[in-house]
C-alpha cells in the first residue's frame, strides 16, 4: 500500500519561509502526478500545486511556492516563500492512484485521481 508522511510544518511570521517534505513508501512517485493541497479553518480543501514533469500552481501561490520531487529518495517537497497569513492551514501531500501513461501536463495521460494522502501538517503564518 502507498503511504505518504508529511513533515516540515510549523509557525512562521509573514514574509518567512517553510519547506514541507512528503516521504512516499510503497510505490514510486516518479510515474504519478503528485501534489500539495491545503485546508484553512472553515474552508474546503484546495489544490496548491501539482507536478507531472511540469508543475502547475494555484494563482494564489504562483511565484512564491515551488513543488519538486527527488525520485532517488521517493520524496516530494513544497518550498514556500514570502508566506502570508492567508497561507495558514493544514497542508496535505497526495499522489494519484493511476500511473501516468505519458508524463506531462495533460490530465488525460497523467491523471489527477489523488487517491493516496498524507496525514497533514499544520502551517501557521502570523
Secondary structure, DSSP 8 states (H G I E B T S, - for coil): --EEEEE--EEE-TT--EEEEEEEESS-STTS-EEEEEE-TTS--EEEEEESSSEEE-TTTTTTEEEEEETTTTEEEEEE-S--GGG-EEEEEEEESS--SS-SS-TTTS---EEEE---EEEEE-
